[in-house]
């Protein structure tokens, strides 16, 4: 738990303020874009003469007003899309440096974890050897029928090989 907290602290502390601000701006732009979309959809019904509403009869003037409002909202939506694209572009220029900084700060933690894994695997295989040797001794004495544990675990060995390459 303490290590997880330390990793979270690294992620937060390494993130540049500019990146945090840009991500917030992007989120706001996307929310506004969605809000505009929600406002456009009901207006589309007002422009369709095939759909009748009992409360407000459709006239050429109401249809024209709805079409004008849709055009304005679509222009706003388009501007928000351009803004979001620009923000995303800025984020993509900052993100590689942030990722590199995080990787550099996490390297010692990952190295310690890899060493701990290698030690644990060594301990596991040693314990298996002892268990199997004692099982063999029991079999030879004829007192108990026992099954041996496999001496190697292919899946575990596969991941250990990856860790050793780090």
C-alpha positions as CSV (number, residue, x, y, z in Angstrom):
1,X,0.0,0.0,0.0
2,X,2.8,2.4,0.9
3,X,4.5,1.6,-2.5
4,X,1.3,2.2,-4.4
5,X,0.9,5.6,-2.6
6,X,4.6,6.4,-3.6
7,X,3.8,5.5,-7.2
8,X,0.7,7.7,-7.2
9,X,2.8,10.6,-5.7
10,X,5.4,10.2,-8.5
11,X,2.7,10.3,-11.1
12,X,1.2,13.5,-9.6
13,X,4.4,15.3,-8.9
14,X,5.9,14.6,-12.3
15,X,2.9,15.9,-14.2
16,X,3.6,19.5,-15.4
17,X,1.0,22.1,-14.3
18,X,0.6,23.0,-18.0
19,X,-0.4,19.4,-18.8
20,X,-2.9,19.4,-16.0
21,X,-4.4,22.7,-17.2
22,X,-4.6,21.5,-20.8
23,X,-6.3,18.3,-19.7
24,X,-8.9,20.3,-17.8
25,X,-9.5,22.6,-20.7
26,X,-9.9,19.6,-23.0
27,X,-12.4,18.1,-20.6
28,X,-14.4,21.4,-20.4
29,X,-14.4,21.7,-24.2
30,X,-15.7,18.2,-24.6
31,X,-18.4,18.8,-22.1
32,X,-19.5,22.0,-23.8
33,X,-19.5,20.2,-27.1
34,X,-21.8,17.5,-25.7
35,X,-24.0,20.2,-24.2
36,X,-24.4,21.9,-27.6
37,X,-25.2,18.5,-29.2
38,X,-28.0,18.0,-26.7
39,X,-29.4,21.4,-27.5
40,X,-29.3,20.7,-31.3
41,X,-31.3,17.5,-31.3
42,X,-34.6,18.9,-30.0
43,X,-34.3,21.8,-32.6
44,X,-34.0,19.3,-35.4
45,X,-37.6,18.1,-34.6
46,X,-38.8,21.7,-34.9
47,X,-37.4,21.9,-38.4
48,X,-39.0,18.7,-39.6
49,X,-42.5,19.5,-40.9
50,X,-43.3,15.8,-40.7
51,X,-43.2,15.8,-36.9
52,X,-46.2,17.6,-35.4
53,X,-46.2,19.0,-31.9
54,X,-49.5,19.8,-30.2
55,X,-48.1,22.7,-28.1
56,X,-46.4,24.7,-30.8
57,X,-47.7,24.5,-34.4
58,X,-44.9,24.7,-36.9
59,X,-44.9,27.6,-39.2
60,X,-42.3,28.8,-41.7
61,X,-41.1,31.3,-39.2
62,X,-40.6,28.8,-36.4
63,X,-38.9,26.4,-38.7
64,X,-36.7,29.2,-40.0
65,X,-35.8,30.3,-36.4
66,X,-35.0,26.7,-35.5
67,X,-32.8,26.3,-38.5
68,X,-31.0,29.5,-37.7
69,X,-30.4,28.4,-34.1
70,X,-29.1,25.0,-35.4
71,X,-26.7,26.7,-37.7
72,X,-25.4,28.9,-34.8
73,X,-25.1,25.9,-32.5
74,X,-23.3,23.9,-35.2
75,X,-20.8,26.7,-35.7
76,X,-20.3,26.7,-31.9
77,X,-19.8,23.0,-31.9
78,X,-17.3,23.3,-34.8
79,X,-15.4,25.9,-32.9
80,X,-15.3,23.7,-29.8
81,X,-14.1,20.8,-31.9
82,X,-11.2,22.9,-33.3
83,X,-10.4,24.1,-29.8
84,X,-10.3,20.5,-28.5
85,X,-8.1,19.5,-31.5
86,X,-5.7,22.3,-30.7
87,X,-5.6,21.4,-27.0
88,X,-5.0,17.7,-27.9
89,X,-2.2,18.8,-30.2
90,X,-0.5,20.7,-27.3
91,X,-1.0,17.8,-25.0
92,X,0.7,15.4,-27.4
93,X,3.8,17.6,-27.5
94,X,4.0,17.7,-23.7
95,X,3.1,14.1,-22.9
96,X,6.3,12.4,-24.1
97,X,8.4,14.5,-21.7
98,X,6.0,13.7,-18.9
99,X,6.1,10.0,-19.7
100,X,9.9,10.0,-19.8
101,X,10.0,11.8,-16.4
102,X,7.6,9.2,-14.9
103,X,9.7,6.3,-16.3
104,X,12.9,7.8,-14.8
105,X,11.3,8.3,-11.4
106,X,9.8,4.8,-11.4
107,X,12.9,3.0,-12.6
108,X,14.3,2.5,-9.0
109,X,11.0,1.1,-7.8
110,X,10.7,-1.2,-10.7
111,X,14.3,-2.4,-10.3
112,X,13.7,-3.2,-6.6
113,X,10.5,-5.0,-7.5
114,X,12.3,-7.1,-10.2
115,X,15.0,-8.0,-7.7
116,X,12.4,-9.0,-5.1
117,X,10.6,-11.2,-7.7
118,X,13.9,-12.9,-8.6
119,X,14.7,-13.6,-5.0
120,X,11.2,-14.9,-4.4
121,X,11.4,-17.2,-7.4
122,X,14.8,-18.5,-6.2
123,X,13.3,-19.2,-2.8
124,X,10.3,-20.9,-4.4
125,X,12.4,-23.2,-6.5
126,X,14.7,-24.0,-3.5
127,X,11.6,-24.9,-1.5
128,X,10.3,-27.1,-4.3
129,X,13.7,-29.0,-4.4
130,X,13.5,-29.6,-0.7
131,X,9.9,-30.7,-0.8
132,X,10.6,-33.1,-3.7
133,X,13.7,-34.5,-2.0
134,X,11.7,-35.2,1.1
135,X,8.9,-36.8,-1.1
136,X,11.5,-39.0,-2.7
137,X,12.8,-40.0,0.7
138,X,9.3,-40.9,1.8
139,X,8.7,-42.9,-1.4
140,X,11.9,-44.8,-1.0
141,X,11.1,-45.7,2.6
142,X,7.8,-47.0,1.3
143,X,5.8,-45.4,4.1
144,X,3.8,-42.9,2.1
145,X,2.7,-42.5,-1.5
146,X,3.3,-38.9,-2.5
147,X,3.3,-36.8,-5.7
148,X,6.2,-34.5,-6.5
149,X,5.7,-30.8,-7.4
150,X,7.0,-30.0,-10.8
151,X,10.6,-28.7,-10.7
152,X,9.9,-25.8,-13.1
153,X,6.9,-23.7,-14.0
154,X,7.0,-22.7,-17.6
155,X,4.7,-19.7,-17.2
156,X,6.7,-18.4,-14.3
157,X,10.0,-19.0,-16.1
158,X,8.6,-17.0,-19.1
159,X,7.9,-14.0,-16.9
160,X,11.2,-14.3,-15.0
161,X,13.0,-14.2,-18.3
162,X,11.3,-10.9,-19.1
163,X,12.2,-9.5,-15.8
164,X,15.8,-10.5,-16.1
165,X,16.0,-8.5,-19.4
166,X,14.9,-5.3,-17.7
